[in-house]
Structure formats: C-alpha cells, structure tokens
Amino acid sequence: MMRLNYQRHCYQLLRRKAMCGLFVLIFPLIFPCLFTPFTHASPSTFSEWNVPKPRHLRLLRSALQRERLTGEQSDLWAPLADQGWRPYLGSVNAPSLPQKSEGYLQVFLDGGLNQQRMGICDAVAVAKILNATLVIPHLEVNPVWQDSSSFMDIFDVDHFMNVLKDDIPIIKALPDEFSWSTREYYATAIRGTRIKRAPVHASANWYLENVFPVLQSNGIAAISPFSHRLSFDNLPSEIQQLRCKVNFKALVFVPHIRALGDALVHRLTYPPGQSQASSTDYLRETTDQNGKQNPQKFVVLHLRFDKDMAAHSACDFGGGKAEKLALAKYRQTIWQGRVLNSQFTDKELRSQGRCPLTPEEIGLLLAALGFDNNTRLYLASHKVYGGEARISTLRNLFPLMEDKKSLASSAERVHIKGKASLLAAVDYHVGMHSDIFVSASPGNMHNALVGHRTFENMKTIRPNMVLLGQLFLNKNISWSQFRQAVVEGHQNRQGQLRLRKPKQSIYTYPAPDCMCHA
C-alpha cells in the first residue's frame, strides 16, 4: 500500500513538472512581445499593452468638427512677404587658393544626419583657417540609428568639391604615404597626429595654436570627436560666409535621393490615381503628370517622437503606469538615470515648454491655426514611440496624411530601407520643397530646416512650446479659447526672419552673417 501511494506521489510530481515545462515553452508564443528586447527604435512592450488614449478629448472633439474657413485658408498658405534680406556668400572676386597646403586635415563626425551636416561645414571652415587640404569627412556609425552610410552615400561628392574648388583643396582619400591614418589606427593607442580634446565651440586661435603645429610637424592632423567644435562668434566674415556656402550650396544629396524626393513632392502636389501608388515605374510616371490638374499645397510635419526623446524628456505622455515604468527603465539603461528633467514634475516641464509635442498635440496645433481636414500633410519621421496607435489621432484630424511608405513603392525605397541618414535626407529634401514646414519639437532637423528655409525666405511655423504646454495643462479650456490663444501666439512665428544673437548657430540663424539687407 505504501509503495502504491509512493508511486502515485511520484506520478503527480512528474505531471506537475511536465505541465510547468510545457507552460514555459508555450508562454513566449502566446505573449511574444514580453520577450522582445528593449531597443532604441521600437516602442516598449508596456506601452503596446496600454494603447494611449487621447489626452485632450474635449479639444479633439471640437477639432474634428471644425469648419473650413476660406479666407483663413488663403492667409495660411500665402507665401512669406519679401522681408528685404538676400543671401550673401561673399565677394565674387575672392582671393585664389594658396599655392602650398600645410597638410591634410581629417575629421571624424558623430551624430545623426544634420549634426554631421553642420560638422562638415565646420570642417571646411577649419581647413580654411589652417590652410589645410580637407579629406572628405568620415561619418561615424550612430549608436542609436546604426547607419553606416558614408559621406559619398549621402552627399554628391563631386558637386561638393566643385563648388568649393576656389575655397579649399579637397581630396576623397589620403595618398598612400598617409594611408595608415585611419579610424582603427587612432582607436588602438594614443597618437601624436590625433587631436582628441578640441573644446566645444573652439576659437580660430585655438586651432592655430593647437592644430597648426601638428600639421606642420606631421603633414596631417586628425580631429576626433569634431561635432560642435568651432565657435559661432568672433570669426572673420569670410569664414562665416564659407560655412553658409557649404551648408546651402555645396551640400546636395546624391542623385537617387533627389530623384525620390522630387517624386514624393510631385505626388503630393499632383496626387495620382490609386493605380499608380503601387507602380514599380513610379519615379518615371509621376514626372509625366504636370498640367493635368491644379497643383495642391502641402505641409511637411517633422515629428520626432521616438523612444529616446520620450524617455529623455521625462514627461508623461498618457500611457499610464506601464509606460512610465518602461521609460524609467530605458533612462536607467541608456543614461544610468542621469537625466536633468527627471528632477521636475510633468506639470513643471510642460509649463516651461520642455515636453515634445505628441502627435495628438501637434494635430491640435495645426487644426487651431486653421488647417482643415483637406490639408495634405507629409509626415517626416523615424519610428514613432507607440506606433500607429499614437499616430491615429493625428491621422483622424488629417486623413490625407502621407509618408514615404504611402507615397512610394517598396521598389523605390529599396536603396534607403533601414538607413536612417538616407531616410532623413529624403525628408529634408521634401521639407525644402514644401509650402510650409513645421516641427513638433526642437532638434537638429528642426534647426537645419529652419535655417535653410530662412535663407530661402520660405514659410516655417515654429511652435510656441511654452504657450502650448500651458494651454494643454488647462483641462477646462474651450476650443474657441484654445484656438484664439494659438493663433495670437503664433502670429510672429511663421518664418519671420530673426537675426542671430551671440552664441546662436549660424546654421539656424543665417542673418546677418550670410544675408544682406537689400
């Protein structure tokens, strides 16, 4: 009897273990998202389980019922009036290149596309200051975007060299005698030809005192890191104008980026029939439609709302306790919790304008400004934190919203797929050809396009982040009150030229350094 009870006990124990083992095996299949690693680009598991609900439901209901006002629409789309400023990039009788270069200058640039773009402009300026030959800059792989695209993958290198041929000597690669000077060479040991402690916003004199001797002694100098390493103040006017010449004239994207960007612009301006949306010969077809219909105007909305930005802001975006936990964990993993905004409450951050606008909030801003649901909107963004669930409110407000995927087939996008810098380059190109550009939050893309569109006198809406933060905190505000406050608060934020102040970037504020008052 005892033996029979013992056998039964063993059988039940084995059965329990087997059931536990089976549960362990099938649990990941039932809930796969719980076993997905936290990444930079994808939304966290927690936020996907708690679909964010609209945070401003009262305003949203009114915005969805808004009426189209004809007079208001014409004012919105009217181009900027002539502000009396013209691009000026120096005298046509510039001095010729010195006969002898002091050596080769290498720079290694980190960051995303637009941070690297500014670094390239600074590299040309430093080469001019040092009378050096610039080696086409090396673009580092960004740890967030993981894009290994080189300068020549993004920018038209021959155009770049041709535009600057009278300013500085430029070479695509070092001669054989200096072929040892590589990123790998500098990563393995301390090297006498590497300058690794260039201060942020260094003066021209710093380069003459610290880099010029290295050039003279070795024939080469490599500066790494190099982002934001040249001052915006106390530089000769010809150096400032050279930086703008690089940014606004020399840096153009490679032909296939321009071709795809032009095709997207054309389709936004002349929307084709649905049958052409999936055509594999889309780039050719969309260029053959001019004159068949009236051109339509469109807005480019740069929406940077990825996980990095959401976590670093330390703001509450309405995803509940689970989302807060996910973002807090991300902050701890990436920045070891050292995020300045974490010491403030959400209310304090919003009242100071330090929270990026969500898709819902930028949609309410555009609706309050007078854009109706017939507005063609191009969404320039990488992956949005929270995915389509978070974008859906914006799409309800603007059902004609498009992006790269909706406008071009997979065949046209094959050369840019998975390449963050090339994707951003297409968005930049479309942004420079839109009737209006607006960005949901400050950042390098915002700054670069604001500056470039200022240089070309194009309409750009700059959200008043402090005003909007305070308005969205008021849960009792009516649609008419919200709308009036938004319109009044953005009257002088639609492309009106602002003169650069000390320490401000010449790439965001090109006047008066690179523009003259006619």
Salt bridges, closest charged atoms under 4 A:
GLU72 OE2 - ARG483 NH2 1.96
ASP82 OD2 - ARG86 NH2 2.85
ASP122 OD1 - ARG243 NH2 2.86
GLU140 OE1 - HIS138 NE2 3.73
GLU140 OE1 - ARG183 NE 2.43
ASP156 OD2 - ARG258 NH1 3.83
ASP158 OD1 - LYS172 NZ 3.03
ASP167 OD2 - LYS245 NZ 2.78
ASP233 OD1 - ARG500 NH1 3.01
ASP262 OD1 - HIS429 NE2 2.71
ASP281 OD2 - ARG284 NE 2.48
ASP288 OD2 - ARG284 NH1 3.68
ASP306 OD2 - ARG304 NE 2.85
ASP308 OD1 - HIS40 ND1 3.19
ASP316 OD2 - ARG55 NH2 3.81
ASP316 OD2 - LYS324 NZ 3.76
GLU323 OE2 - ARG390 NH1 3.08
ASP346 OD2 - ARG350 NE 3.09
GLU361 OE2 - HIS56 NE2 2.99
GLU361 OE2 - ARG350 NH1 3.69
ASP372 OD2 - ARG68 NE 3.07
GLU388 OE2 - ARG395 NE 3.00
GLU402 OE2 - ARG376 NH2 3.48
ASP427 OD1 - LYS404 NZ 2.89
ASP435 OD1 - LYS297 NZ 3.91
ASP513 OD1 - ARG500 NE 2.95
